[in-house]
Amino acid sequence: MSFLFDKMKMNLELRGYSPKTVKSYLMHVRLFTEYHNESLEALGEDDVRNYLYSIIKRNLSTSYINSAYSAIRFMFESTLGRDWDMKNIPRIKNAKKLPIALSRKEVILLFNCTPNLKHKAILMTSYAAGLRVSEVSHLKVSDIDSDNMQILISNGKGNKDRYSLLSKSNLDILRLYWKAYRPSDWLFPGMPSYKPISPRSIQSIFKDSKDRSGIKSSASMHSLRHSFATHLLEDGTDISYIQKLLGHSNIQTTCVYLHLRRMDVLNVVSPLDTLMGKL
């Protein structure tokens, strides 16, 4: 059994999967084998279907279920060398929910309700550059390119590097923050200081500021990234530029923000109002 797990781990790393994904996939395959109390070689198509159905019945999230599906499929195809019949083992559909973005007034309110300078710099950097929480936590001082007014995001999702915006206001607060805290390696060090601040700590910072602000929506730290994209669209930025700034491989992923734009900003008038105005 351990040989197959070692082989799967090697295959995942050879394909360039992130350490987080490797750990997640191995966990899912272990849970699959423990559920049936059998070796992987003895398990087949019906066992996969029964296991996936069992976790669906537990009302776990769609992302968790699909992660388990992908992990088991990888094991069967790449490690055991078996065929995977999509018809016999269908994948659960993802719920089509719109992301939650904050209004511009809410973003300002959030910043104003963040008294700690380091915390405010973290939130403002996330919004100003449209960063994921893991990307903010792993920024280094050297990633801030003030000469070209850009931020380097190394090893983003899919192990891709990209550049995003460094706004003047963002640079101003980062300079104030640097003078007060003097970070040397990680831009936002954690505890101990030779490690970056954890994504969980950043999420806690957002929640505290949101609670102080009185914002009632179910927004999360990731909502600052959604707000970045939505507000750029409202300002007329080409969606292909936003795709590159966000690091999306597929522009269809970026197109979801088209649904979040405020109609009053776009001066879109309902055809009913146009019709009634002519009567």
N, C-alpha and C positions, 0 to 999 in steps of 0.2 A: 504493500500500500504506500509506504513512504517513498518508494522508488517512483511511483506514478505522480505523487505530489511534487517531488523534486523535478521530474521531467516537465510537468505542467508549469512549474515556476520558471524553469529555464526557458520554455517556449514563450511564455508571456514576456519575459525580459528581452528575449531575442526579437520579439515583435515591437519592442519599444513601449510597452505599457508602463504607466507610472507606478511607483512603489505602492501608492494608495490603492490602485486598481488591482495590482497583484495580490495584495493582502486581502482585499474584498473577495476576489474570485476564489482564492484558496479556502477562505472561510465558508463560502456558499457550497463548495464541493464537499467539504468536511461535513457540513450540516446535512447534506443530501445523503451521504453514506451512513451517517449516524441514524438518520430517520429510518432507513431500511435495515440497518445493522448487517450489511453485506459488503463484500469487496466490490470495488468499481467494476472489475471484469465480469462479475456476476449480474450486474444491473443492466436493464435494457430500456426500451422505449416506454413500456407501460409503467415502469418504476419512475421514470422522469415525469410522465404525465400525472401520476398519482401524487408525487411530491409537490409539483407546482400547484396542483389543485388544492393540496393541503395548506399551503401558505396563502393562497388566495382566500380560503375560508377563514383564515385568521385575521382578515381585514388589514393586512400589511399594505404599505404604500405601493403604488404602481412602480415606482423607481426601484424599490427593494425587490419586487417580484421579477422585474425585467433584468435586474442585475444578476439574480440567481439563474434566470434563464440563460443569459449570455455566458455565465461562468460554466454551467453544466454543458452547454453546447460546445464551448471551447475545449473542455476536457474530452468530450466524446470525439470531436472532429480532429483536434490537433494533437492530442495525447494518446487516445485509444485508436485513432485512425478509422473511426466508424462514420457511416453516412448519417445525416441529420435530415429527417423528413419534415419539412415545414408544415405540411398538411396535417400530419398526425400529431405534431407537437406545436400548436399555434402559439404565437406570442400575444400577451395581453395588450390591448390598445391603451396608449397613454391618454389621460384625460386632457381635453383641449381647454385649458384654463388660461386666461390672460394674466400676464405678470402684473404685480402691483407697483405702480409708480407714484411718487409723491408730487404734489403740485410745487411750483416754484416757491410759493409762500411757505409751504410746509418745510421745504429744504432749508430756507433761511431760518425759520423758527427752530428747527432741529439744531442748527449750528449755534444759534443764540442761547440754546438751553444746554450747551456743552461747555462748562466753565474751565475744565482742565485743558490746557494748551495742547498737550500731546494728543489727547482724545479728539479735540477739534481738528487737529492736523490730519489725523487718520481718516475721519469722516469726510473732510473736505477733499482730501486726495482721492478717496474712493469715488466721490461724485464727480470731481473735476476731470478725471481721466477714465471713468467708466470701468473701474477695476473690480474683479472678483475679490472676495474676502481673503482667499489664500494668496492672491497676487499682492494685495496691500501688505499682508503680514510678511511677505518674503522680499519686499523692496530693500535694496541696499542704498547707502548714501551715494555710491558711484552711479546708480541708475538715474539719478536726477541730472539731466543735461540742460543746464540753464543757458548755455550758449546757443543751443538750437531749440530751446523751449519744448523739450519732449522728455518723456519718461520711458525708459527701457523696461519692458516686462519680460523677464527671462523665465523660460520653462513654464509658460502658461498652460492652459488646458490643451491636451494633446502634445505636450512637450514642445510647444511652438514659442518662439520669441517674436515680439512685436514692439512697436512704439505707439505710445498714445500721447495725448496732449498734456503739456505743462502750462497751465494758465498763469497769468501774471499774479492773480489773487492767490492761487495755490502756492506759487513760488514765494510770495510775501510771507504767508503763514509758515511755510517750511523753514524760511530763514529765521523767523522769530523762534520757532521751535528748536532749530539747531543751536542757536545762541544760548537757549535756556538749558537744553539737555545734552548737547555735544555728542550725539551718536557718532561712532567711528566706523562701524561696519554695517550692521543692520540699521536701516533707517528708523524702524520702530522696534527697538530691542524689548525682549520680554524678561522673564525671571527664570534662570539667571541671564545676565545681559549678553552672554555670548550666543544666546538663542533668540530667534525672532519672536515677537509677540504672537500668541496663538490665535487662530481664527475664532476660537470660542471666546477668548477675551474681547476681541473686536466686536463680536456679536453682542456680548454683554454691554459693551460701551454704547452701542447703538440703542439697545433696549432701554438703558437708563436714560439716555437723552430723549428718546421717544416718550417715555413715561413722564418725564419732566415737562415736555412740550405740550402734552395733552392730545397729541395726534391719536385719533381713534381707529384708524385703519389697521389691518393686520400686516402692515409693512414690516419687512425684515432688513437686515443689512444689505442684502442683495437688491433691495428696492432702490438704493442709491445708483446702482448700475443701470437699472431700468429707467430711472429718472433722467440720467445722463443721455441715454439714447432717445427717449421721448422728447426731451427738451431740445435736442439738436434737430430732430425732425420738425418740430414746431417752428424752429428758426430757419427752416429751409435748407438744411444741410442734406446733400445727396446721400441716399441710403447706402450706396456702395462705399462711401467714405466711412460711414458709421460702422458698416460691417468690418472694415479693416481695423478701425479703432477698438472694436469690441473683440476682435480675434475670432469671428465666426467663420467656419469653413464654408458654410452654405448660406447664401443670402436669404433663403426662406426662413432661417432662424431669426434673422434681423427683421424680416417683414412683419413679425408679430407686433412690433412697436407702432406700425401704421394704425393699429386698432386703438392705441392709447392716446393718440393726439386729441387735444381739446378742439372741439368744433368751433368755439368762439374765437380761438386763436387763428384758425384757418379761414374764418369768415365764410363758412359753409352755411347756406340757408336751405331749410327744408323746402321741397317743391310745393308743399301745402301752403306755406306762407307766401311764396311767390304767386301761387294761383289765387289765393284769397285777396292779395293786394291788387289784383287786376279786376276784381268784381266790383 
